[in-house]
Amino acid sequence: MTKKRELAEVISQEKAARGIYSMWIRTESAKEAKPGQFISMYANDGSKLLPRPISICEIDREGGALRVVYRVTGKNTGTEEFSRLKAGDTLPIVGPLGNGFPYEKAEGKKAFLIGGGIGVPPILELAKEMECEKKQIIVGYRDEETFLREEFEQNGEVYISTEDGSVGTKGNVMDAIRENALDADVIFACGPTPMLRAVKAYAEENGIECYISLEERMACGIGACLACVCQSKEKDHHSNVHNKRICKDGPVFLSTEVEI
């Protein structure tokens, strides 16, 4: 079904860490949103035509609200404009877009929920909604600014890695998994490509079912422009080549379906 643009209202906004902002918006998209999906947010500045794809962090379906946690990418950018919004302001959005994590695959199993960098926020709603035998949340940060840590600790066993070693394991999420001798039957991961590549390799080496949410620059967000494609093992019915559209076919894929 084609998603229509709507005007969402800002409920609240706060700074979560250096360059990281947390915003709650009131939107019709909350009714059907799922963990792992995203919304396209448009700047009110007419000179910025393309939307910014922002992952959904939390969903309040009864209240008709979504939480997004995003990074400001520079001055005079769409995300910098978003960071100046306050309660009562409005912004155009389209969503929810893409597919979500198939968290029903974790029922009765031990699961890894892995997030790195700005790929950390989408893991929160997944942790809240997932029911499994053992929920292990492994999140990687640059330093001691471990945004969303308290929320994660309320929803599973949390293991943290930091690049500078200021909190938890020094290194990355894979270092945290090895240091704590963790194991799982199924993996759900979101983060930068190098992290996902390592998670994918680890899963395939150990015969673990793995779902990864890919990051990519998106232009349209609805699968029409083919700007955000990744290589796939099967031909895409839309383009008839070995590509998948991350915005439309993803952003979540079974790790064995794609090459990264």
C-alpha positions as CSV (number, residue, x, y, z in Angstrom):
1,M,0.0,0.0,0.0
2,T,1.3,3.4,-0.9
3,K,2.2,5.6,2.1
4,K,1.0,9.2,2.1
5,R,2.8,12.1,3.5
6,E,1.4,13.5,6.7
7,L,2.2,16.3,9.0
8,A,3.5,14.9,12.3
9,E,3.5,16.9,15.6
10,V,6.5,17.0,17.8
11,I,5.6,15.9,21.4
12,S,9.0,16.3,22.9
13,Q,12.7,16.4,22.1
14,E,15.9,16.1,24.1
15,K,19.6,15.7,23.5
16,A,20.6,12.1,24.3
17,A,24.4,12.3,23.7
18,R,26.8,14.5,21.7
19,G,25.2,15.0,18.4
20,I,22.4,12.5,19.2
21,Y,18.8,13.6,19.7
22,S,15.6,11.8,20.8
23,M,12.3,12.9,19.5
24,W,8.7,11.7,20.1
25,I,6.2,12.6,17.4
26,R,2.5,12.1,17.1
27,T,1.7,10.3,13.9
28,E,-0.8,7.9,12.2
29,S,2.2,5.8,11.3
30,A,2.3,4.5,14.9
31,K,-0.8,2.3,14.4
32,E,0.9,-0.1,12.0
33,A,4.6,0.4,12.7
34,K,6.9,-2.6,13.5
35,P,10.3,-2.9,15.1
36,G,13.0,-2.5,12.4
37,Q,10.9,-0.2,10.1
38,F,11.8,3.5,9.4
39,I,10.1,6.7,8.5
40,S,11.1,9.4,6.0
41,M,11.4,12.8,7.6
42,Y,11.3,15.9,5.5
43,A,12.8,19.3,6.5
44,N,10.5,22.3,6.5
45,D,13.2,24.1,4.6
46,G,12.0,23.9,1.0
47,S,15.6,23.8,-0.3
48,K,16.1,20.3,1.1
49,L,13.9,18.2,-1.2
50,L,15.0,14.7,-0.2
51,P,13.8,13.1,3.0
52,R,16.0,11.6,5.7
53,P,15.3,8.0,6.5
54,I,15.2,7.6,10.3
55,S,14.8,4.3,12.1
56,I,12.0,3.8,14.6
57,C,13.2,3.5,18.1
58,E,10.0,3.1,20.1
59,I,6.3,2.7,19.3
60,D,3.4,3.8,21.3
61,R,0.4,2.5,19.4
62,E,-2.3,3.4,21.9
63,G,-0.9,7.0,22.1
64,G,-0.3,7.3,18.4
65,A,3.3,8.2,18.8
66,L,6.8,7.1,17.6
67,R,10.2,7.8,19.0
68,V,13.1,8.4,16.8
69,V,16.7,8.7,18.0
70,Y,19.0,10.2,15.3
71,R,22.4,11.7,14.8
72,V,22.9,15.3,13.5
73,T,25.2,14.9,10.4
74,G,26.4,18.5,10.1
75,K,25.4,22.1,9.9
76,N,22.7,23.2,7.6
77,T,21.5,19.7,7.1
78,G,18.0,18.2,7.5
79,T,19.0,16.5,10.7
80,E,20.3,19.7,12.1
81,E,17.0,21.3,11.4
82,F,15.2,18.5,13.1
83,S,17.3,19.0,16.2
84,R,15.9,22.6,16.6
85,L,12.3,21.4,16.6
86,K,10.4,21.7,19.9
87,A,7.0,20.5,21.3
88,G,4.1,21.7,19.1
89,D,6.2,22.1,16.0
90,T,5.3,20.0,12.9
91,L,7.2,18.2,10.2
92,P,6.2,16.2,7.1
93,I,6.9,12.4,7.3
94,V,6.0,9.3,5.3
95,G,5.9,5.9,7.0
96,P,6.2,3.3,8.3
97,L,8.4,2.1,5.5
98,G,10.4,-1.1,4.7
99,N,9.9,-4.4,6.5
100,G,10.7,-5.2,10.1
101,F,12.5,-7.7,12.2
102,P,10.8,-11.2,12.1
103,Y,11.1,-11.4,15.9
104,E,8.6,-14.3,16.0
105,K,11.6,-16.4,14.8
106,A,13.1,-16.0,18.3
107,E,10.3,-17.7,20.2
108,G,11.6,-20.4,22.5
109,K,15.2,-19.6,21.5
110,K,18.3,-17.8,22.7
111,A,18.7,-14.5,20.8
112,F,21.3,-11.9,20.2
113,L,20.0,-8.4,19.6
114,I,23.0,-6.4,18.3
115,G,23.2,-2.7,17.7
116,G,26.2,-0.5,16.8
117,G,26.4,3.3,16.6
118,I,23.2,4.9,15.3
119,G,22.0,1.3,14.6
120,V,21.5,1.0,18.4
121,P,18.0,2.8,18.6
122,P,16.1,0.3,16.4
123,I,17.0,-2.5,18.7
124,L,15.0,-1.0,21.6
125,E,11.5,-1.6,20.3
126,L,12.7,-5.1,19.2
127,A,13.8,-5.8,22.7
128,K,10.5,-4.6,24.1
129,E,8.3,-6.7,21.8
130,M,10.4,-9.9,21.5
131,E,9.6,-12.9,23.6
132,C,12.2,-15.6,23.7
133,E,14.0,-18.0,26.0
134,K,17.0,-15.7,26.6
135,K,17.3,-12.1,25.3
136,Q,20.9,-10.9,25.1
137,I,21.4,-7.3,24.0
138,I,24.8,-6.4,22.7
139,V,25.3,-2.7,21.9
140,G,28.4,-0.9,20.7
141,Y,29.3,2.8,21.3
142,R,32.2,5.1,20.7
143,D,32.7,6.1,24.4
144,E,31.0,6.5,27.7
145,E,27.9,8.2,26.2
146,T,25.8,5.0,26.2
147,F,22.5,6.4,25.2
148,L,19.4,4.2,25.8
149,R,21.3,2.0,28.2
150,E,18.7,2.3,31.0
151,E,15.9,1.3,28.6
152,F,17.9,-1.7,27.4
153,E,18.6,-2.9,30.9
154,Q,14.8,-3.0,31.5
155,N,14.3,-5.4,28.6
156,G,17.1,-8.0,28.6
157,E,20.6,-8.9,29.6
158,V,22.8,-6.1,28.4
159,Y,26.5,-6.3,27.2
160,I,28.3,-3.1,26.2
161,S,31.4,-2.5,24.1
162,T,33.1,0.9,23.6
163,E,35.8,1.8,21.2
164,D,37.9,3.5,23.9
165,G,37.1,0.9,26.6
166,S,35.4,3.4,28.9
167,V,32.4,1.1,29.5
168,G,32.2,-2.6,29.2
169,T,34.4,-4.5,26.7
170,K,37.0,-2.5,24.9
171,G,36.5,-3.0,21.1
172,N,33.4,-3.9,19.2
173,V,30.2,-6.0,19.7
174,M,32.0,-9.1,18.5
175,D,34.6,-8.6,21.1
176,A,31.9,-8.4,23.7
177,I,30.3,-11.6,22.5
178,R,33.6,-13.4,22.7
179,E,34.7,-11.9,26.1
180,N,31.4,-12.9,27.7
181,A,31.3,-16.4,26.0
182,L,27.8,-15.7,24.7
183,D,25.9,-18.0,22.4
184,A,22.6,-17.8,20.5
185,D,20.2,-19.6,18.2
186,V,19.1,-16.5,16.3
187,I,20.6,-13.1,15.7
188,F,19.0,-9.7,14.9
189,A,21.5,-6.9,14.1
190,C,21.5,-3.2,13.0
191,G,24.5,-1.0,12.5
192,P,27.3,0.1,10.2
193,T,28.3,-2.2,7.3
194,P,31.6,-3.4,8.8
195,M,29.8,-4.5,12.0
196,L,27.1,-6.3,10.0
197,R,29.7,-8.0,7.8
198,A,31.4,-9.4,10.9
199,V,28.1,-10.5,12.4
200,K,27.0,-12.1,9.1
201,A,30.4,-14.0,9.0
202,Y,30.1,-15.1,12.6
203,A,26.5,-16.4,12.1
204,E,27.4,-18.3,8.9
205,E,30.5,-19.9,10.5
206,N,28.4,-21.0,13.5
207,G,25.2,-22.0,11.6
208,I,23.1,-19.4,13.3
209,E,20.0,-17.9,11.7
210,C,20.7,-14.2,11.3
211,Y,18.7,-11.1,10.3
212,I,20.5,-7.8,9.5
213,S,19.2,-4.3,9.0
214,L,21.3,-2.6,6.3
215,E,22.2,1.1,6.3
216,E,22.3,3.0,3.0
217,R,21.7,6.5,1.6
218,M,18.2,6.6,0.3
219,A,16.6,9.1,-2.1
220,C,13.0,8.2,-2.5
221,G,12.5,5.7,0.4
222,I,9.8,3.8,-1.5
223,G,11.9,1.6,-4.0
224,A,11.4,3.7,-7.1
225,C,14.8,5.3,-7.7
226,L,17.0,2.2,-7.2
227,A,19.6,4.4,-5.4
228,C,19.9,2.1,-2.3
229,V,20.5,-1.3,-3.7
230,C,22.7,-4.2,-2.4
231,Q,23.8,-7.3,-4.1
232,S,21.6,-10.3,-3.6
233,K,21.8,-14.0,-4.4
234,E,18.4,-14.0,-6.1
235,K,17.2,-11.8,-9.0
236,D,15.1,-8.8,-8.0
237,H,11.6,-9.1,-9.7
238,H,11.6,-5.3,-10.1
239,S,15.0,-4.8,-11.8
240,N,15.6,-8.4,-13.0
241,V,19.2,-8.2,-11.7
242,H,20.9,-9.5,-8.6
243,N,20.0,-6.5,-6.5
244,K,17.7,-5.8,-3.6
245,R,16.3,-2.4,-2.8
246,I,17.2,-1.7,0.9
247,C,14.3,0.8,1.4
248,K,11.6,-1.5,-0.1
249,D,12.8,-5.1,0.1
250,G,14.6,-4.3,3.4
251,P,16.0,-2.8,5.4
252,V,15.9,-6.2,7.2
253,F,17.2,-9.2,5.3
254,L,18.1,-12.8,6.1
255,S,21.9,-12.5,6.1
256,T,22.4,-15.3,3.6
257,E,20.2,-13.5,1.1
258,V,22.6,-10.6,0.6
259,E,26.2,-9.8,0.0
260,I,27.8,-6.9,2.0
